[in-house]
């Protein structure tokens, strides 16, 4: 029989994620989508504590900061319309003074350093190989924060530069069982579609080199699942750049199959089935039949708590029963 798509088969990871696993997901916006997939099953996930970071150099800098005590570079402070920020961070919160900003950064870095020591799985999600270099300090920045364009120089990283940057931080990752690289399938068309392809190619080659040099580092092919397996605009949002919910569900299900232990995988699939059944019902909290079905689903979810934490899903279903 003919096949009409190139399905990607992913090898199972030898070290599995279970209910007790501690996971950190860092990087581009797609890393938040991956983190949300894990959180829905009640897993302990820390996601982008310093904001979303799209380029590998800034991302590795943050990992280095988590692994050791280092002084923050005050020359990279910036102010725009009365709000202070730091070129190495992507905070969305507004800070009214440079002192407040530095205090908040130090407090968050200190808290995250303790958190980082406990992590077993680290997911590194790369978005773009294009970076902006601050001309005065010669530092690659995580966010330009609306500073004047003439303060920066745009640059395309090379795979070797990315590999060298990872070599530099790798000694600080010895305590982490699994390091998983992900190449974001979200297109960055501000660089044009053709240059987006160049950027993704650089990142993919760099990840390939890293995985070859460090056998314990893994690659999860979210990019290939979107581009080569699904390969259709019906799996994108209306902007035609970002994977839609259907694509994300498919990609994260592939991740779960490869990385979850058998009990967590079985329970997560049961949870998905229970929620999908409720989602297929017409929403009507006034209906006795609807209320009965939702309460049945809640009871079924609570029975899964030996292998995952259903609190988030239970709370969401309980919210559906509240009448306006």
Secondary structure, DSSP 8 states (H G I E B T S, - for coil): ----S--------SS-B-TT-EEEEEESHHHHHHHHHHHTTT-EEEE-TT----BHHHHHHHHHHHHS-----GGGEEEETTEEEETT----S-BSSHHHHHHHHHHHHHHHHHHHHT-SEEEEEE-BSEEEEETTTTEEES--TT--GGGEEEEE--HHHHHHHHHHHHGGGTT-SEEEEEE-----GGG-HHHHHHHHHHHHHHHHHHHHH-TTEEEE-HHHIIIIII-SGGGB-TTSSSB-HHHHHHHHHHHHHHHB-HHHHHHHHHHHHHHHHHHTS---TT-HHHHHHHHHHHHHHHTTTTTS--HHHHHHHHHHT---
